[in-house]
Amino acid sequence: MKKITITIAVFAVIVAACGASAGTTDNPRKVEIDANDFAFDPDAIDITEGETIEFVISNTGAIAHEFRIMNQDEIDEHLEAGHEEGHDEESGDEMSGDEMAMEDVVIEVEPGESATVTVTFDDADHQARFACLIEGHYESGMHGDFNFGG
């Protein structure tokens, strides 16, 4: 009987951890992302439409990285333009830590540094992805997906 009780208790803890509630403007869900050379960990994040998420991006790599939220069409346009279109060098510092629409997210993170940005996914674009669009980084695998539910 004791073995069954322990199993049920462990299962309850796992279910509670997996069923984390969606973040709100007053209480955003915190998602930590490791940006390294050349990947994001995790490379997929579950999102609920209308959810507010505080992303904490830590650069554990040896070179600078960025965290952008864009849809695949915008990423493709950026890549086709040779990484010149849509890159606003001044926006990273200015937006760090502010709540913003997902299409405005461009955060630059130097090696050994961390940056925080809070995003509300009001009008969730089901093609939204996150990526580092510094030349060569995306092509090396530095991108990830949002899995939208609800």
Residue pairs with C-beta under 8 A, 6 or more apart in sequence:
20 29
21 29
22 29
22 48
22 50
22 51
22 150
23 29
23 30
23 51
23 52
23 53
23 54
24 51
24 52
25 52
25 99
25 120
28 52
28 53
28 54
28 118
29 51
29 52
29 53
29 54
30 53
30 54
30 56
31 45
31 53
31 54
31 55
31 56
32 56
32 58
33 40
33 41
33 42
33 45
33 55
33 56
33 57
33 58
33 67
33 130
34 40
34 41
34 58
34 60
35 57
35 58
35 59
35 60
35 61
35 65
35 67
35 109
35 132
35 142
36 59
36 60
36 61
37 61
37 62
37 63
38 61
38 132
38 137
38 140
38 141
38 142
39 141
39 142
40 67
40 130
40 132
40 142
40 143
40 144
42 144
43 143
43 144
43 145
44 144
44 145
44 146
44 147
45 53
45 130
45 144
45 145
45 146
45 147
46 146
46 147
46 149
47 53
47 121
47 124
47 146
47 147
47 148
47 149
48 121
48 148
48 149
48 150
49 121
49 122
49 124
49 148
49 150
50 120
50 121
50 122
50 124
51 120
51 121
52 99
52 118
52 119
52 120
52 121
53 118
53 119
53 121
54 116
54 117
54 118
55 67
55 107
55 116
55 117
55 118
55 119
56 114
56 115
56 116
57 65
57 67
57 107
57 109
57 114
57 115
57 116
57 117
58 109
58 113
58 114
59 65
59 109
59 110
59 111
59 112
59 113
59 114
60 112
61 111
62 111
63 111
64 108
64 109
64 110
64 111
64 134
65 108
65 109
65 132
65 134
65 137
65 142
66 92
66 106
66 107
66 108
66 109
66 132
66 133
66 134
66 137
67 105
67 106
67 107
67 109
67 115
67 117
67 130
67 132
68 105
68 106
68 107
68 130
68 131
68 132
68 133
69 102
69 103
69 105
69 119
69 128
69 129
69 130
70 78
70 103
70 128
70 129
70 131
71 125
71 127
71 128
71 129
72 127
72 129
73 127
74 86
74 103
75 129
75 131
75 133
75 138
75 143
77 85
77 86
78 85
78 86
78 87
78 133
79 133
79 138
79 139
83 133
83 134
83 135
87 106
87 133
88 106
91 104
91 106
92 106
92 107
92 108
92 115
93 108
95 104
95 105
95 106
95 107
95 117
96 107
96 115
96 116
96 117
97 115
97 116
97 117
97 118
98 117
98 118
99 118
99 119
99 120
100 117
100 118
100 119
101 119
101 120
101 122
102 119
102 121
102 125
102 128
105 117
105 119
107 115
107 117
108 115
109 115
121 128
121 146
121 148
124 148
126 148
128 146
128 148
129 143
129 144
129 145
129 146
130 143
130 144
130 145
130 146
131 137
131 138
131 142
131 143
131 144
132 138
132 142
132 143
